[in-house]
Amino acid sequence: MNQVERKIYFARQEDIVGTTDPEVAAALRAERRRENEGLELIASENFVSLAVLAALGSVLTNKYAEGYPGKRYYGGGEFVDVAEELARNRAKQLFGAEHVNVQPHSGAQANMSVYLATCQPGDVVLGMDLSHGGHLTHGHPLNYSGKTFQIVPYLVRKDTETIDYDALRDLARAHKPKLIVCGASAYPRIIDFQTIADIAHESGSMVMADIAHIAGMVAVGMHPSPVPCCEFVTTTTHKTLRGPRGGMVMCKAQFAEAIDKAVFPGVQGGPLMHVIAAKAVAFAEALTPAYKDYIGRVLANARTLCAELQARGWNMVSGGTDNHLMLLNLGADGISGKKAEERLGRAGITVNKNTVPFDTRKPYIGSGVRIGTPAVTSRGMGPDEMKRIAALIDRVLRSEDEAVWTQVKAEVEELTRAFPLYGEA
Ligand SMILES: *Cc1c(COP(=O)(O)O)cnc(C)c1O
Protein backbone atom coordinates (compact mmCIF):
# COMPACT_ATOMS: atom_id res chain seq x y z
CA MET A 1 0.00 0.00 0.00
CA ASN A 2 1.41 3.40 -0.90
CA GLN A 3 1.25 6.58 1.19
CA VAL A 4 -1.87 7.90 -0.56
CA GLU A 5 -3.72 4.64 0.03
CA ARG A 6 -2.63 4.63 3.66
CA LYS A 7 -3.88 8.16 4.11
CA ILE A 8 -7.26 7.17 2.66
CA TYR A 9 -7.43 4.06 4.87
CA PHE A 10 -6.91 5.98 8.09
CA ALA A 11 -9.06 8.94 7.13
CA ARG A 12 -11.86 6.46 6.42
CA GLN A 13 -11.34 4.60 9.71
CA GLU A 14 -11.36 7.82 11.71
CA ASP A 15 -14.41 9.10 9.79
CA ILE A 16 -16.35 5.93 10.55
CA VAL A 17 -15.62 6.21 14.27
CA GLY A 18 -16.27 9.96 14.11
CA THR A 19 -19.76 9.53 12.66
CA THR A 20 -21.00 8.24 15.99
CA ASP A 21 -18.18 9.17 18.35
CA PRO A 22 -16.22 12.32 17.56
CA GLU A 23 -14.42 12.25 20.91
CA VAL A 24 -12.84 8.84 20.38
CA ALA A 25 -12.15 9.70 16.71
CA ALA A 26 -10.22 12.77 17.87
CA ALA A 27 -8.10 10.60 20.17
CA LEU A 28 -7.36 8.18 17.30
CA ARG A 29 -6.35 11.04 15.02
CA ALA A 30 -4.18 12.68 17.67
CA GLU A 31 -2.40 9.40 18.46
CA ARG A 32 -1.71 8.75 14.79
CA ARG A 33 -0.21 12.24 14.53
CA ARG A 34 1.90 11.62 17.65
CA GLU A 35 3.21 8.34 16.23
CA ASN A 36 3.94 10.02 12.88
CA GLU A 37 5.77 13.04 14.26
CA GLY A 38 7.69 11.57 17.18
CA LEU A 39 10.82 9.48 17.40
CA GLU A 40 9.78 6.20 19.03
CA LEU A 41 12.71 4.64 20.85
CA ILE A 42 10.84 2.60 23.47
CA ALA A 43 12.43 -0.84 23.06
CA SER A 44 9.17 -2.76 23.56
CA GLU A 45 7.18 -0.84 20.94
CA ASN A 46 6.78 -1.30 17.21
CA PHE A 47 4.51 -0.35 14.30
CA VAL A 48 2.36 -3.11 12.80
CA SER A 49 1.47 -3.53 9.15
CA LEU A 50 -1.88 -2.43 7.76
CA ALA A 51 -2.77 -6.11 7.29
CA VAL A 52 -2.28 -6.73 11.02
CA LEU A 53 -4.32 -3.62 11.85
CA ALA A 54 -7.12 -4.63 9.48
CA ALA A 55 -7.34 -8.13 11.01
CA LEU A 56 -7.55 -6.51 14.46
CA GLY A 57 -10.44 -4.35 13.33
CA SER A 58 -12.38 -7.30 11.93
CA VAL A 59 -15.67 -9.11 12.70
CA LEU A 60 -13.77 -11.85 14.53
CA THR A 61 -14.07 -9.68 17.63
CA ASN A 62 -17.76 -10.67 17.71
CA LYS A 63 -17.14 -14.36 18.27
CA TYR A 64 -17.07 -16.28 21.54
CA ALA A 65 -14.80 -19.29 21.16
CA GLU A 66 -13.93 -20.75 24.56
CA GLY A 67 -11.99 -23.95 23.98
CA TYR A 68 -9.68 -24.85 21.10
CA PRO A 69 -10.13 -25.49 17.34
CA GLY A 70 -12.53 -28.41 16.84
CA LYS A 71 -13.45 -28.42 20.58
CA ARG A 72 -15.30 -25.18 21.29
CA TYR A 73 -17.91 -24.57 23.96
CA TYR A 74 -19.93 -22.44 21.51
CA GLY A 75 -21.35 -23.13 18.04
CA GLY A 76 -20.34 -21.31 14.89
CA GLY A 77 -16.61 -21.68 15.43
CA GLU A 78 -15.65 -23.01 12.01
CA PHE A 79 -14.06 -19.80 10.72
CA VAL A 80 -12.32 -18.68 13.88
CA ASP A 81 -10.92 -22.23 13.98
CA VAL A 82 -9.28 -21.54 10.62
CA ALA A 83 -7.64 -18.40 11.99
CA GLU A 84 -6.38 -20.13 15.16
CA GLU A 85 -5.03 -23.15 13.25
CA LEU A 86 -3.16 -20.81 10.90
CA ALA A 87 -1.70 -18.90 13.84
CA ARG A 88 -0.63 -22.11 15.63
CA ASN A 89 0.93 -23.73 12.57
CA ARG A 90 2.77 -20.60 11.49
CA ALA A 91 4.13 -20.04 15.01
CA LYS A 92 5.33 -23.67 15.14
CA GLN A 93 7.10 -23.20 11.82
CA LEU A 94 8.57 -19.85 12.82
CA PHE A 95 10.11 -21.13 16.08
CA GLY A 96 10.38 -24.87 15.44
CA ALA A 97 8.15 -25.51 18.48
CA GLU A 98 6.47 -28.83 19.23
CA HIS A 99 3.34 -27.20 20.67
CA VAL A 100 2.00 -23.65 20.63
CA ASN A 101 -0.87 -21.92 22.42
CA VAL A 102 -1.71 -18.58 20.78
CA GLN A 103 -4.54 -17.59 23.14
CA PRO A 104 -2.77 -15.67 25.94
CA HIS A 105 -4.07 -12.10 25.94
CA SER A 106 -0.62 -10.78 26.82
CA GLY A 107 2.88 -11.74 27.87
CA ALA A 108 1.84 -11.62 31.53
CA GLN A 109 -0.97 -14.15 30.90
CA ALA A 110 1.41 -16.41 28.97
CA ASN A 111 3.77 -16.48 31.96
CA MET A 112 0.93 -17.00 34.42
CA SER A 113 -0.19 -20.03 32.41
CA VAL A 114 3.25 -21.63 32.66
CA TYR A 115 3.37 -21.04 36.42
CA LEU A 116 -0.09 -22.57 36.76
CA ALA A 117 0.92 -25.60 34.69
CA THR A 118 4.14 -26.23 36.61
CA CYS A 119 4.12 -24.83 40.15
CA GLN A 120 2.16 -24.96 43.38
CA PRO A 121 1.88 -21.94 45.69
CA GLY A 122 5.00 -21.76 47.82
CA ASP A 123 7.26 -23.52 45.31
CA VAL A 124 10.74 -22.12 44.81
CA VAL A 125 11.28 -20.21 41.56
CA LEU A 126 14.51 -18.56 40.39
CA GLY A 127 13.95 -15.31 38.47
CA MET A 128 16.18 -12.51 37.28
CA ASP A 129 15.86 -9.43 39.49
CA LEU A 130 13.74 -6.67 37.96
CA SER A 131 16.40 -4.01 38.46
CA HIS A 132 18.91 -6.26 36.69
CA GLY A 133 16.76 -6.62 33.58
CA GLY A 134 14.01 -9.09 34.53
CA HIS A 135 10.25 -8.58 34.27
CA LEU A 136 7.56 -7.96 36.92
CA THR A 137 6.14 -11.43 36.19
CA HIS A 138 9.51 -13.03 37.02
CA GLY A 139 8.90 -12.64 40.74
CA HIS A 140 8.44 -9.00 41.71
CA PRO A 141 6.92 -8.77 45.22
CA LEU A 142 3.93 -6.76 43.95
CA ASN A 143 3.18 -9.23 41.12
CA TYR A 144 1.17 -12.46 41.53
CA SER A 145 4.42 -14.36 40.81
CA GLY A 146 6.17 -12.81 43.80
CA LYS A 147 3.10 -13.18 46.01
CA THR A 148 2.49 -16.83 45.13
CA PHE A 149 5.93 -18.40 44.91
CA GLN A 150 9.09 -18.33 46.95
CA ILE A 151 11.23 -16.29 44.60
CA VAL A 152 15.01 -16.44 44.67
CA PRO A 153 16.37 -13.60 42.53
CA TYR A 154 19.55 -13.88 40.48
CA LEU A 155 21.62 -10.94 39.33
CA VAL A 156 24.16 -9.73 36.81
CA ARG A 157 27.86 -9.57 37.69
CA LYS A 158 29.07 -6.24 39.03
CA ASP A 159 32.12 -6.11 36.76
CA THR A 160 30.65 -7.18 33.40
CA GLU A 161 26.97 -6.36 34.06
CA THR A 162 26.11 -9.64 32.31
CA ILE A 163 24.20 -12.58 33.85
CA ASP A 164 26.21 -14.29 36.56
CA TYR A 165 25.80 -17.89 35.40
CA ASP A 166 28.13 -19.22 38.12
CA ALA A 167 26.06 -17.62 40.87
CA LEU A 168 22.92 -18.88 39.14
CA ARG A 169 24.32 -22.43 39.23
CA ASP A 170 25.11 -22.08 42.95
CA LEU A 171 21.58 -20.83 43.67
CA ALA A 172 20.04 -23.67 41.66
CA ARG A 173 22.13 -26.25 43.52
CA ALA A 174 21.27 -24.73 46.90
CA HIS A 175 17.53 -24.20 46.35
CA LYS A 176 16.55 -26.92 43.84
CA PRO A 177 13.84 -24.68 42.33
CA LYS A 178 10.79 -26.08 40.57
CA LEU A 179 11.29 -23.55 37.78
CA ILE A 180 14.04 -21.25 36.56
CA VAL A 181 12.72 -18.20 34.73
CA CYS A 182 15.02 -16.49 32.25
CA GLY A 183 14.62 -13.84 29.58
CA ALA A 184 14.50 -10.10 30.19
CA SER A 185 12.96 -6.71 29.52
CA ALA A 186 16.09 -4.65 29.82
CA TYR A 187 19.13 -6.77 29.06
CA PRO A 188 21.28 -5.76 26.07
CA ARG A 189 23.30 -8.95 25.69
CA ILE A 190 22.84 -12.46 24.29
CA ILE A 191 21.25 -14.81 26.82
CA ASP A 192 22.89 -18.24 27.00
CA PHE A 193 19.74 -20.39 27.18
CA GLN A 194 21.66 -23.63 26.75
CA THR A 195 23.79 -22.95 29.83
CA ILE A 196 20.71 -22.00 31.87
CA ALA A 197 18.92 -25.18 30.71
CA ASP A 198 21.97 -27.27 31.70
CA ILE A 199 22.05 -25.61 35.14
CA ALA A 200 18.32 -26.25 35.59
CA HIS A 201 18.38 -29.87 34.49
CA GLU A 202 21.34 -30.59 36.76
CA SER A 203 19.16 -29.47 39.70
CA GLY A 204 15.99 -31.20 38.55
CA SER A 205 14.38 -27.86 37.60
CA MET A 206 12.43 -26.87 34.51
CA VAL A 207 13.00 -23.68 32.52
CA MET A 208 10.65 -21.00 31.29
CA ALA A 209 12.44 -18.79 28.77
CA ASP A 210 10.53 -15.54 28.29
CA ILE A 211 11.60 -14.13 24.92
CA ALA A 212 9.05 -11.26 24.89
CA HIS A 213 11.68 -8.78 23.73
CA ILE A 214 13.95 -10.88 21.55
CA ALA A 215 11.38 -13.11 19.81
CA GLY A 216 12.06 -11.48 16.43
CA MET A 217 15.77 -12.25 16.58
CA VAL A 218 15.11 -15.80 17.79
CA ALA A 219 12.61 -16.36 14.94
CA VAL A 220 15.13 -15.45 12.24
CA GLY A 221 18.12 -17.16 13.88
CA MET A 222 19.91 -13.97 14.98
CA HIS A 223 19.76 -14.93 18.67
CA PRO A 224 20.23 -18.49 20.02
CA SER A 225 16.84 -20.15 20.43
CA PRO A 226 15.63 -21.53 23.77
CA VAL A 227 13.03 -23.69 22.00
CA PRO A 228 15.22 -26.82 21.67
CA CYS A 229 16.60 -26.76 25.23
CA CYS A 230 13.88 -25.24 27.45
CA GLU A 231 10.60 -26.88 28.47
CA PHE A 232 8.58 -23.67 28.08
CA VAL A 233 9.10 -20.59 25.95
CA THR A 234 6.78 -17.60 26.32
CA THR A 235 6.64 -14.43 24.30
CA THR A 236 4.65 -11.34 23.52
CA THR A 237 3.67 -10.87 19.90
CA HIS A 238 3.85 -7.05 19.77
CA LYS A 239 7.51 -6.23 20.41
CA THR A 240 10.21 -7.23 17.89
CA LEU A 241 7.74 -9.76 16.40
CA ARG A 242 5.73 -6.75 15.13
CA GLY A 243 2.29 -8.30 15.58
CA PRO A 244 -0.81 -7.35 17.60
CA ARG A 245 -0.60 -6.88 21.39
CA GLY A 246 -0.74 -10.36 22.82
CA GLY A 247 1.09 -13.38 24.18
CA MET A 248 1.93 -16.96 23.29
CA VAL A 249 3.28 -20.09 25.00
CA MET A 250 5.44 -22.71 23.29
CA CYS A 251 6.32 -26.01 24.93
CA LYS A 252 7.50 -29.57 24.45
CA ALA A 253 4.76 -31.98 23.28
CA GLN A 254 4.64 -33.69 26.68
CA PHE A 255 3.36 -30.45 28.29
CA ALA A 256 0.86 -29.55 25.54
CA GLU A 257 -2.22 -30.65 27.43
CA ALA A 258 -1.14 -29.05 30.70
CA ILE A 259 -0.41 -25.72 28.98
CA ASP A 260 -3.70 -25.68 27.06
CA LYS A 261 -5.60 -26.38 30.28
CA ALA A 262 -3.66 -23.71 32.12
CA VAL A 263 -4.42 -21.02 29.51
CA PHE A 264 -8.10 -22.03 29.31
CA PRO A 265 -9.87 -22.56 31.67
CA GLY A 266 -6.97 -21.96 34.10
CA VAL A 267 -6.15 -18.32 33.47
CA GLN A 268 -8.48 -17.00 30.79
CA GLY A 269 -12.01 -17.24 29.45
CA GLY A 270 -12.85 -16.56 25.81
CA PRO A 271 -9.92 -15.96 23.46
CA LEU A 272 -9.62 -12.72 21.46
CA MET A 273 -10.17 -14.21 18.01
CA HIS A 274 -9.53 -10.95 16.11
CA VAL A 275 -6.17 -10.72 17.86
CA ILE A 276 -5.42 -14.37 17.08
CA ALA A 277 -6.18 -13.70 13.39
CA ALA A 278 -3.82 -10.72 13.53
CA LYS A 279 -1.17 -12.96 15.14
CA ALA A 280 -1.53 -15.34 12.17
CA VAL A 281 -1.00 -12.43 9.77
CA ALA A 282 2.07 -11.24 11.69
CA PHE A 283 3.59 -14.75 11.82
CA ALA A 284 3.21 -15.08 8.04
CA GLU A 285 4.99 -11.74 7.66
CA ALA A 286 7.75 -12.92 10.02
CA LEU A 287 8.32 -15.98 7.82
CA THR A 288 9.30 -13.79 4.84
CA PRO A 289 12.85 -12.80 3.80
CA ALA A 290 11.77 -9.15 4.17
CA TYR A 291 11.26 -9.68 7.91
CA LYS A 292 14.67 -11.31 8.33
CA ASP A 293 16.15 -8.34 6.55
CA TYR A 294 14.20 -6.03 8.92
CA ILE A 295 15.60 -7.77 12.02
CA GLY A 296 19.12 -7.49 10.58
CA ARG A 297 18.59 -3.74 10.23
CA VAL A 298 17.16 -3.47 13.78
CA LEU A 299 20.40 -5.00 15.10
CA ALA A 300 22.68 -2.92 12.87
CA ASN A 301 20.83 0.24 13.90
CA ALA A 302 21.17 -0.62 17.60
CA ARG A 303 24.92 -1.15 17.19
CA THR A 304 25.32 2.15 15.36
CA LEU A 305 23.20 4.17 17.79
CA CYS A 306 25.03 2.63 20.76
CA ALA A 307 28.50 3.26 19.31
CA GLU A 308 27.61 6.86 18.42
CA LEU A 309 26.35 7.59 21.94
CA GLN A 310 29.44 5.95 23.46
CA ALA A 311 31.65 8.04 21.18
CA ARG A 312 29.95 11.09 22.71
CA GLY A 313 30.94 9.91 26.20
CA TRP A 314 27.78 8.12 27.31
CA ASN A 315 28.09 4.97 29.41
CA MET A 316 26.24 1.85 28.36
CA VAL A 317 25.35 -0.98 30.74
CA SER A 318 27.62 -3.96 29.91
CA GLY A 319 29.58 -1.72 27.55
CA GLY A 320 27.38 -2.16 24.47
CA THR A 321 24.61 -4.17 22.88
CA ASP A 322 24.10 -7.50 21.08
CA ASN A 323 20.39 -6.98 20.49
CA HIS A 324 17.76 -4.35 19.72
CA LEU A 325 18.22 -2.29 22.87
CA MET A 326 20.78 -0.48 25.00
CA LEU A 327 20.71 0.84 28.55
CA LEU A 328 22.25 4.25 28.92
CA ASN A 329 23.66 4.60 32.44
CA LEU A 330 23.41 8.25 33.43
CA GLY A 331 25.50 7.68 36.56
CA ALA A 332 24.77 8.22 40.23
CA ASP A 333 25.49 11.95 40.04
CA GLY A 334 24.15 12.61 36.56
CA ILE A 335 20.53 13.53 35.85
CA SER A 336 18.06 10.77 36.79
CA GLY A 337 16.38 8.44 34.34
CA LYS A 338 13.07 10.13 35.11
CA LYS A 339 14.48 13.58 34.27
CA ALA A 340 16.12 12.26 31.11
CA GLU A 341 12.88 10.63 29.97
CA GLU A 342 10.94 13.86 30.57
CA ARG A 343 13.51 16.01 28.85
CA LEU A 344 13.78 13.77 25.78
CA GLY A 345 9.98 13.69 25.68
CA ARG A 346 9.94 17.48 25.40
CA ALA A 347 12.14 17.06 22.33
CA GLY A 348 9.79 14.54 20.69
CA ILE A 349 12.05 11.58 21.53
CA THR A 350 10.25 8.81 23.43
CA VAL A 351 12.30 6.53 25.69
CA ASN A 352 11.63 5.02 29.10
CA LYS A 353 13.50 5.49 32.34
CA ASN A 354 15.00 2.32 33.72
CA THR A 355 16.98 1.20 36.69
CA VAL A 356 20.54 0.07 36.01
CA PRO A 357 22.15 -2.89 37.82
CA PHE A 358 22.95 -2.00 41.45
CA ASP A 359 21.06 1.29 41.04
CA THR A 360 21.08 3.58 44.07
CA ARG A 361 17.93 5.40 42.92
CA LYS A 362 14.37 4.12 43.37
CA PRO A 363 12.77 2.27 40.41
CA TYR A 364 10.36 5.15 39.76
CA ILE A 365 13.33 7.54 39.34
CA GLY A 366 16.09 5.25 38.02
CA SER A 367 19.60 6.07 36.80
CA GLY A 368 19.19 4.90 33.24
CA VAL A 369 17.14 5.11 30.08
CA ARG A 370 16.33 2.16 27.83
CA ILE A 371 16.65 2.86 24.12
CA GLY A 372 15.53 0.51 21.34
CA THR A 373 15.54 0.50 17.55
CA PRO A 374 12.63 -1.79 16.44
CA ALA A 375 10.10 1.02 15.85
CA VAL A 376 12.35 3.50 14.03
CA THR A 377 13.66 0.64 11.87
CA SER A 378 10.07 -0.26 10.92
CA ARG A 379 9.76 3.32 9.60
CA GLY A 380 12.73 2.66 7.32
CA MET A 381 15.44 4.52 9.22
CA GLY A 382 19.04 3.34 8.85
CA PRO A 383 22.60 4.11 10.01
CA ASP A 384 22.59 7.75 8.86
CA GLU A 385 19.46 8.45 10.89
CA MET A 386 20.96 6.64 13.91
CA LYS A 387 23.92 9.03 13.79
CA ARG A 388 21.55 11.99 13.69
CA ILE A 389 19.46 10.57 16.53
CA ALA A 390 22.56 10.04 18.70
CA ALA A 391 23.53 13.67 18.16
CA LEU A 392 20.00 14.84 19.04
CA ILE A 393 19.87 12.73 22.24
CA ASP A 394 23.30 14.02 23.23
CA ARG A 395 22.26 17.66 22.78
CA VAL A 396 19.08 17.23 24.84
CA LEU A 397 20.76 15.36 27.69
CA ARG A 398 23.60 17.88 27.94
CA SER A 399 21.45 20.99 27.94
CA GLU A 400 19.41 22.58 30.73
CA ASP A 401 18.05 25.08 28.21
CA GLU A 402 14.44 24.53 27.18
CA ALA A 403 15.07 26.39 23.93
CA VAL A 404 17.51 23.64 22.93
CA TRP A 405 14.90 20.94 23.58
CA THR A 406 12.37 22.86 21.46
CA GLN A 407 14.90 23.27 18.67
CA VAL A 408 15.61 19.51 18.75
CA LYS A 409 11.87 18.81 18.58
CA ALA A 410 11.70 20.76 15.33
CA GLU A 411 14.60 18.69 13.99
CA VAL A 412 12.90 15.47 15.09
CA GLU A 413 9.78 16.49 13.19
CA GLU A 414 11.86 17.24 10.11
CA LEU A 415 13.51 13.82 10.38
CA THR A 416 10.26 11.89 10.89
CA ARG A 417 8.56 13.74 8.01
CA ALA A 418 11.01 12.02 5.69
CA PHE A 419 9.83 8.60 6.98
CA PRO A 420 6.02 8.81 6.92
CA LEU A 421 4.38 6.08 8.95
CA TYR A 422 0.63 5.65 8.53
CA GLY A 423 -0.12 8.53 6.14
CA GLU A 424 0.33 12.15 7.17
CA ALA A 425 -2.14 13.51 9.69
C1 LIG B 1 6.87 -7.10 27.88
C2 LIG B 1 7.23 -8.27 28.68
C3 LIG B 1 6.25 -9.11 29.27
C4 LIG B 1 4.80 -8.74 29.42
O1 LIG B 1 4.07 -8.50 28.34
P1 LIG B 1 2.63 -7.81 28.47
O2 LIG B 1 2.04 -8.12 27.15
O3 LIG B 1 2.87 -6.37 28.73
O4 LIG B 1 1.89 -8.48 29.58
C5 LIG B 1 6.67 -10.27 29.88
N1 LIG B 1 7.98 -10.59 29.94
C6 LIG B 1 8.93 -9.80 29.42
C7 LIG B 1 10.35 -10.23 29.52
C8 LIG B 1 8.60 -8.62 28.78
O5 LIG B 1 9.56 -7.83 28.31
The ligand as an SDF file (V2000), in Angstrom:
LIG
                    3D

 15 15  0  0  0  0  0  0  0  0999 V2000
    6.8670   -7.1020   27.8760 C   0  0  0  0  0  0  0  0  0  0  0  0
    7.2320   -8.2720   28.6770 C   0  0  0  0  0  0  0  0  0  0  0  0
    6.2510   -9.1090   29.2670 C   0  0  0  0  0  0  0  0  0  0  0  0
    4.8000   -8.7400   29.4150 C   0  0  0  0  0  0  0  0  0  0  0  0
    4.0710   -8.4980   28.3450 O   0  0  0  0  0  0  0  0  0  0  0  0
    2.6270   -7.8090   28.4690 P   0  0  0  0  0  0  0  0  0  0  0  0
    2.0410   -8.1210   27.1500 O   0  0  0  0  0  0  0  0  0  0  0  0
    2.8690   -6.3690   28.7340 O   0  0  0  0  0  0  0  0  0  0  0  0
    1.8930   -8.4770   29.5830 O   0  0  0  0  0  0  0  0  0  0  0  0
    6.6720  -10.2700   29.8820 C   0  0  0  0  0  0  0  0  0  0  0  0
    7.9770  -10.5880   29.9390 N   0  0  0  0  0  0  0  0  0  0  0  0
    8.9300   -9.8010   29.4240 C   0  0  0  0  0  0  0  0  0  0  0  0
   10.3540  -10.2330   29.5240 C   0  0  0  0  0  0  0  0  0  0  0  0
    8.5970   -8.6200   28.7850 C   0  0  0  0  0  0  0  0  0  0  0  0
    9.5560   -7.8300   28.3130 O   0  0  0  0  0  0  0  0  0  0  0  0
  1  2  1  0
  2  3  1  0
  2 14  2  0
  3  4  1  0
  3 10  2  0
  4  5  1  0
  5  6  1  0
  6  7  2  0
  6  8  1  0
  6  9  1  0
 10 11  1  0
 11 12  2  0
 12 13  1  0
 12 14  1  0
 14 15  1  0
M  END
$$$$
